[in-house]
Amino acid sequence: MLARQFFHIDFKAEDTANTRLALDLYFPIHQLHQPASDGETQAGPAVFPVDAAISLFDVNTASCEALAQRLKTHYPQIEVRTGSNDPADHHLVVNATPMGMNEGDPLPMDVSRLSPETFVGEVVMKAETTAFLAAAQARGCRTQVGTDMLYEQIPAYLEYFGLPTTTAEVLRNGAKLSY
């Protein structure tokens, strides 16, 4: 059984039928926020168009292939691609690696291959704007910082352990971050 999705991105795709996801991650997906008919987003179980695809890359090939197999098992309607970290032709790209935690770390992918229309997310929380996000912003991409991932994880963790929960918005409003 797949765990809850702990990375949250609200994005509005112009053409959800052809949205391509490039997620460099090591955790399974339970739900996505899909655009509603009025242009707003709605939360709910993952509903993928027939031609939905996800690209996964990890330097640990065995881990990447194991995740790909779990996704194929639970979401057979999704085309799962592995073996390349080329972000070209993807609408959504997420760095879920530790790359970017230290000054001088290499970028997780070739940002020159990002389209300005690509939405770029990050899970690294050591800096508000990592070198990866700065490079994506320089290409004209909209971005989401790593701390937003944490704000979305906490309510899910609390719920999972049966503890009183809160919302990501309450966490964001109460956070006092310094980098």
Contacts in CASP RR format, 6 or more apart in sequence:
PFRMAT RR
TARGET T0000
AUTHOR 0000-0000-0000
METHOD contacts of the structure
MODEL  1
MLARQFFHIDFKAEDTANTRLALDLYFPIHQLHQPASDGETQAGPAVFPV
DAAISLFDVNTASCEALAQRLKTHYPQIEVRTGSNDPADHHLVVNATPMG
MNEGDPLPMDVSRLSPETFVGEVVMKAETTAFLAAAQARGCRTQVGTDML
YEQIPAYLEYFGLPTTTAEVLRNGAKLSY
2 28 0 8 1.000
2 29 0 8 1.000
2 30 0 8 1.000
2 70 0 8 1.000
2 74 0 8 1.000
3 27 0 8 1.000
3 28 0 8 1.000
3 30 0 8 1.000
4 30 0 8 1.000
4 31 0 8 1.000
4 156 0 8 1.000
4 160 0 8 1.000
5 27 0 8 1.000
5 28 0 8 1.000
5 29 0 8 1.000
5 30 0 8 1.000
5 31 0 8 1.000
5 32 0 8 1.000
6 27 0 8 1.000
6 149 0 8 1.000
6 152 0 8 1.000
6 153 0 8 1.000
6 156 0 8 1.000
7 23 0 8 1.000
7 25 0 8 1.000
7 27 0 8 1.000
7 94 0 8 1.000
7 96 0 8 1.000
7 123 0 8 1.000
7 149 0 8 1.000
7 152 0 8 1.000
8 33 0 8 1.000
8 148 0 8 1.000
8 149 0 8 1.000
8 152 0 8 1.000
8 168 0 8 1.000
9 33 0 8 1.000
9 92 0 8 1.000
9 94 0 8 1.000
9 119 0 8 1.000
9 121 0 8 1.000
9 144 0 8 1.000
9 148 0 8 1.000
10 33 0 8 1.000
10 41 0 8 1.000
11 33 0 8 1.000
11 41 0 8 1.000
11 91 0 8 1.000
11 92 0 8 1.000
11 119 0 8 1.000
11 142 0 8 1.000
12 35 0 8 1.000
12 39 0 8 1.000
12 41 0 8 1.000
13 19 0 8 1.000
13 35 0 8 1.000
13 91 0 8 1.000
16 34 0 8 1.000
16 35 0 8 1.000
16 49 0 8 1.000
17 49 0 8 1.000
17 51 0 8 1.000
18 49 0 8 1.000
18 51 0 8 1.000
19 49 0 8 1.000
19 52 0 8 1.000
19 91 0 8 1.000
19 92 0 8 1.000
20 53 0 8 1.000
20 55 0 8 1.000
20 89 0 8 1.000
20 90 0 8 1.000
20 91 0 8 1.000
20 92 0 8 1.000
21 52 0 8 1.000
21 53 0 8 1.000
21 54 0 8 1.000
21 55 0 8 1.000
21 90 0 8 1.000
21 91 0 8 1.000
21 92 0 8 1.000
22 54 0 8 1.000
22 55 0 8 1.000
22 87 0 8 1.000
22 90 0 8 1.000
22 92 0 8 1.000
22 93 0 8 1.000
22 94 0 8 1.000
23 29 0 8 1.000
23 54 0 8 1.000
23 55 0 8 1.000
23 56 0 8 1.000
23 92 0 8 1.000
23 93 0 8 1.000
23 94 0 8 1.000
23 96 0 8 1.000
24 56 0 8 1.000
24 57 0 8 1.000
24 58 0 8 1.000
24 85 0 8 1.000
24 93 0 8 1.000
24 94 0 8 1.000
24 95 0 8 1.000
24 96 0 8 1.000
24 97 0 8 1.000
24 108 0 8 1.000
24 109 0 8 1.000
25 56 0 8 1.000
25 67 0 8 1.000
25 94 0 8 1.000
25 96 0 8 1.000
26 58 0 8 1.000
26 63 0 8 1.000
26 64 0 8 1.000
26 67 0 8 1.000
26 96 0 8 1.000
27 67 0 8 1.000
27 96 0 8 1.000
28 67 0 8 1.000
28 70 0 8 1.000
28 71 0 8 1.000
28 74 0 8 1.000
29 46 0 8 1.000
29 54 0 8 1.000
29 71 0 8 1.000
29 75 0 8 1.000
30 45 0 8 1.000
30 46 0 8 1.000
31 43 0 8 1.000
31 44 0 8 1.000
31 45 0 8 1.000
31 46 0 8 1.000
32 44 0 8 1.000
32 46 0 8 1.000
32 47 0 8 1.000
32 48 0 8 1.000
33 41 0 8 1.000
33 42 0 8 1.000
33 43 0 8 1.000
33 44 0 8 1.000
34 41 0 8 1.000
34 42 0 8 1.000
34 44 0 8 1.000
34 47 0 8 1.000
35 41 0 8 1.000
35 42 0 8 1.000
36 42 0 8 1.000
46 75 0 8 1.000
48 75 0 8 1.000
48 77 0 8 1.000
48 78 0 8 1.000
50 77 0 8 1.000
51 79 0 8 1.000
52 77 0 8 1.000
52 78 0 8 1.000
52 79 0 8 1.000
53 78 0 8 1.000
53 79 0 8 1.000
53 80 0 8 1.000
53 81 0 8 1.000
54 71 0 8 1.000
54 78 0 8 1.000
54 79 0 8 1.000
54 80 0 8 1.000
54 81 0 8 1.000
55 81 0 8 1.000
55 82 0 8 1.000
55 84 0 8 1.000
55 90 0 8 1.000
56 64 0 8 1.000
56 67 0 8 1.000
56 68 0 8 1.000
56 71 0 8 1.000
56 80 0 8 1.000
56 81 0 8 1.000
56 82 0 8 1.000
56 83 0 8 1.000
57 64 0 8 1.000
57 82 0 8 1.000
57 83 0 8 1.000
57 84 0 8 1.000
57 85 0 8 1.000
57 109 0 8 1.000
58 64 0 8 1.000
58 67 0 8 1.000
58 97 0 8 1.000
61 82 0 8 1.000
61 83 0 8 1.000
64 82 0 8 1.000
64 83 0 8 1.000
65 82 0 8 1.000
68 80 0 8 1.000
68 82 0 8 1.000
71 78 0 8 1.000
71 80 0 8 1.000
72 78 0 8 1.000
72 80 0 8 1.000
85 108 0 8 1.000
85 109 0 8 1.000
85 110 0 8 1.000
86 109 0 8 1.000
86 110 0 8 1.000
86 113 0 8 1.000
87 93 0 8 1.000
87 109 0 8 1.000
87 110 0 8 1.000
87 111 0 8 1.000
87 113 0 8 1.000
87 114 0 8 1.000
87 118 0 8 1.000
88 113 0 8 1.000
88 114 0 8 1.000
88 115 0 8 1.000
89 115 0 8 1.000
90 118 0 8 1.000
91 117 0 8 1.000
91 118 0 8 1.000
91 119 0 8 1.000
92 118 0 8 1.000
92 119 0 8 1.000
92 120 0 8 1.000
92 121 0 8 1.000
93 109 0 8 1.000
93 114 0 8 1.000
93 118 0 8 1.000
93 119 0 8 1.000
93 120 0 8 1.000
93 121 0 8 1.000
93 136 0 8 1.000
94 120 0 8 1.000
94 121 0 8 1.000
94 122 0 8 1.000
94 123 0 8 1.000
95 108 0 8 1.000
95 109 0 8 1.000
95 120 0 8 1.000
95 121 0 8 1.000
95 122 0 8 1.000
95 123 0 8 1.000
95 124 0 8 1.000
95 130 0 8 1.000
95 132 0 8 1.000
96 123 0 8 1.000
97 108 0 8 1.000
97 123 0 8 1.000
98 124 0 8 1.000
99 105 0 8 1.000
99 106 0 8 1.000
99 107 0 8 1.000
99 108 0 8 1.000
99 124 0 8 1.000
99 132 0 8 1.000
100 107 0 8 1.000
100 108 0 8 1.000
100 124 0 8 1.000
100 126 0 8 1.000
100 127 0 8 1.000
100 130 0 8 1.000
100 131 0 8 1.000
100 132 0 8 1.000
101 124 0 8 1.000
101 126 0 8 1.000
102 126 0 8 1.000
104 131 0 8 1.000
105 131 0 8 1.000
107 131 0 8 1.000
107 132 0 8 1.000
107 135 0 8 1.000
108 132 0 8 1.000
111 132 0 8 1.000
111 135 0 8 1.000
111 136 0 8 1.000
111 139 0 8 1.000
112 139 0 8 1.000
114 120 0 8 1.000
114 136 0 8 1.000
114 139 0 8 1.000
114 141 0 8 1.000
115 139 0 8 1.000
115 141 0 8 1.000
116 139 0 8 1.000
116 140 0 8 1.000
116 141 0 8 1.000
117 141 0 8 1.000
118 136 0 8 1.000
118 141 0 8 1.000
119 141 0 8 1.000
119 142 0 8 1.000
119 143 0 8 1.000
119 144 0 8 1.000
120 132 0 8 1.000
120 133 0 8 1.000
120 136 0 8 1.000
120 141 0 8 1.000
120 142 0 8 1.000
120 143 0 8 1.000
120 144 0 8 1.000
121 133 0 8 1.000
121 136 0 8 1.000
121 143 0 8 1.000
121 144 0 8 1.000
121 145 0 8 1.000
121 146 0 8 1.000
122 130 0 8 1.000
122 132 0 8 1.000
122 133 0 8 1.000
122 143 0 8 1.000
122 144 0 8 1.000
122 145 0 8 1.000
122 146 0 8 1.000
122 149 0 8 1.000
123 146 0 8 1.000
123 149 0 8 1.000
124 130 0 8 1.000
124 132 0 8 1.000
124 146 0 8 1.000
125 145 0 8 1.000
125 146 0 8 1.000
125 147 0 8 1.000
125 149 0 8 1.000
125 150 0 8 1.000
126 179 0 8 1.000
127 179 0 8 1.000
128 145 0 8 1.000
128 147 0 8 1.000
128 177 0 8 1.000
128 179 0 8 1.000
129 137 0 8 1.000
129 143 0 8 1.000
129 145 0 8 1.000
133 143 0 8 1.000
133 145 0 8 1.000
136 143 0 8 1.000
137 143 0 8 1.000
147 175 0 8 1.000
147 177 0 8 1.000
148 168 0 8 1.000
148 172 0 8 1.000
150 171 0 8 1.000
151 168 0 8 1.000
151 171 0 8 1.000
151 172 0 8 1.000
151 175 0 8 1.000
152 168 0 8 1.000
154 166 0 8 1.000
154 168 0 8 1.000
154 171 0 8 1.000
155 165 0 8 1.000
155 166 0 8 1.000
155 167 0 8 1.000
155 168 0 8 1.000
155 171 0 8 1.000
158 164 0 8 1.000
158 165 0 8 1.000
158 166 0 8 1.000
159 165 0 8 1.000
END
